[in-house]
Amino acid sequence: MIVSAAALLREHGASATSIDRVLAHSGAPRGSVYYHFPGGRAQLIDEAVALAGDFVAGLIDAATQADDPVRAVDAFFALWRDRLVESGFRAGCPIVAVAVETNDDAPQLARSAAAVFARWQEALAALFVRHGLTEERGRRLGAFIVAAVEGAVIMCRAEQSTAPIEAAAAEIHDLLVQSLRQNARSEPGTRP
């Protein structure tokens, strides 16, 4: 049910991800909702956000183990581009789906989305710090990359085109190459 909820969030948004829709998508019996999710729809969506967040965080963590931070970020953009194309531009980010909707009845959902975005940013920041950038610069770049990917995914869905994510990926690629090169030149004992 959690996987189904995450898939439905990606394609239809939070308000359209109802218990009935999750049950139809997952094939789970109605009674299992009340047993596994005593907090109802809000708990189910919150757990779907956590699952989706963990999945992407795992991909980021794997990519950040690479020796080349530029290639790692390029791969992150390529992942999202591929997901868009494979879904016919229907699937976006389930975290964004929850973050952009008003959740007056479940304010914890916005907090959960914020925590997921923070985790992704921290993983990217740690990668940049490992490659010589300051913590402040690493945090700013991590936030910028997550914002650029998420914004590009939204634009791609609206335009039914990969052009926005390709443009964002190219600009961030160039920015990272320049930033890392500049940092290497400013370190004592390195050659420009």
N, C-alpha and C positions, 0 to 999 in steps of 0.2 A: 504494500500500500504506500509505503514511503517513496519507493522508486517511482511508482505511478504518479504520486502527487508531485514529485520533482519534474517528471516529464510533462505533466499538465501545466505546471507553473511556467515552464520554458515556452510552451506553445500558446497558452491561453491567458496567462496572468493569474494573479492571486484571487481576484474576486470571482473568476469563472471556475476556480478549482474547488468544487463543492465535494462533500462527502459522497453524494450519489455519483458524481462523475468519476471520482477515485475508485469507487467500488466497481463501476462498469468497466473502467480501464484495467483494473487489477484482477477482476474476477473474484475478489475476496467476499466472503459472506458478511452481511450487515452486522451481525453480532460481534465480529472480530474488531470492528471499529470501537465499540464501547469497551471491549476487553483491553485492547492494546492502547487506546487513546482516550482515557477517561476525561481528558481536557478537551475532547472534541476536535473540531476542524482546526482551531488555532494550534493545538498541540501537534496535529498531523502536519500542518504546513511548517511549523517551527522545526520539526524533525526532518522534513524534506529539505529545508534551507540548510540545516546542519549537514545532511548527507551530501547535497550538491556542493556545499562549501568545502567539505572534506575531500571530495573527489577532485575538484579543481586545485585545491591546496596540494594534494598529492602529486598532481601533474606539475605544478610549479616547483614543488620541492625536488622532484626528479630532474626537472630541467635545470634547476639552480645548482645541481651537483656537477654540472658541466664545467669544463675549464674555461669556456668562452661565454661570458655573460651576454654578449650580443647575440650569439646563436641561440642561447636559451630564451631570450625575449622574442627573437624571430620565431622560434618554435611555438611560443605562447600565442602569438598573433595567428600563426598558421593553423593552430588547433581551432581557434574560433572561426576563422575563415572556412575551414573544412566543415565544421558543424553547420554553419549557415548554408553552405552549398548542398550538403547531404540532406538537409531538412527542407530544401526548397525555400529557404529564408523564413521558415515558420518558427524555428527554435531559437530563442534568445537565452539570456541568462536568468535562471530562476531566482537568483538573489535580487537582481534588478526588478523583476516582476513583483517581489514582495516590497522592496524599498520604495518604489514609486507610488504605491497605492496607500491611501489613508486607511490606517488600521486602528481606528478609535476603540474598537471592541477588543483588540489584541495588540497593545503597544509594544509588547515584547518582540513582535515580529520585526519591527524596524530595528530594534536593538540587536537582534540576531543577525540581520542583514549587515548592519554596521560592523559587528564583530567578525563576520566572514571577510568583508572587504579589508578590514584592518589586518587580519591574518595573511591575506594575499600580499598586501603591501609590505608587511614585515618580512615575509620570505624573500621578496624581490630586493628590499633594502639590504638584507643580510648578504645577498649575492653581491651587490655592488660594494658593500663595505669590505667583503673578502677580496675584492679586486681593487682595493686601494682608495675608494671614494670615502669621504667623510660620512659619519652617521647621518648628519643633517641632509647632505646631498643625496645619500642613498634613500632616505625616507621620502624626500620630495620626488625623486625619480620613481620610486615604487608607487606612490600615490598617483603620479602623472600617468604612468603606464596603465594602471588599473582603470583610471578614469578614461583614458584614450581608448582602451579596448572596449569597455562597456558602452561608451558613446558611439564608437564605430559600429558595434553590433546593432545598436538601435537604429542607426542611420542605414545600415545595410538592409535591415528588415523592411524599413520604410521604402527604400529605393529599389529593393529587389536586385541588388548589385553588390559585388565585393569591392567596388571602387573605394568606399570610405575606409574600410579596414586595410586595404592595400596602401592607401595614402598615409594613414596613421602609422602603419608598420614601417614604411619607408622613412618617414620623418623621425620616428623614434630610433630606428636603426642608425641613421646618420647622427642623431644627437648623442647616442651612447658611444659610437665610435669616436666622435669628437671629444666627449667628456672623459673617456678613459685614456685617450691619447694625451689630452691636456694634463690629466693627472699624472701620467707617466713622465711627462716632461718636467713637471714641477717637483718631482721627487728627487732628492739628492742622489747623485751617483748614477742616474739614468741618462741615456742619450736620447735626444729628440729624434 
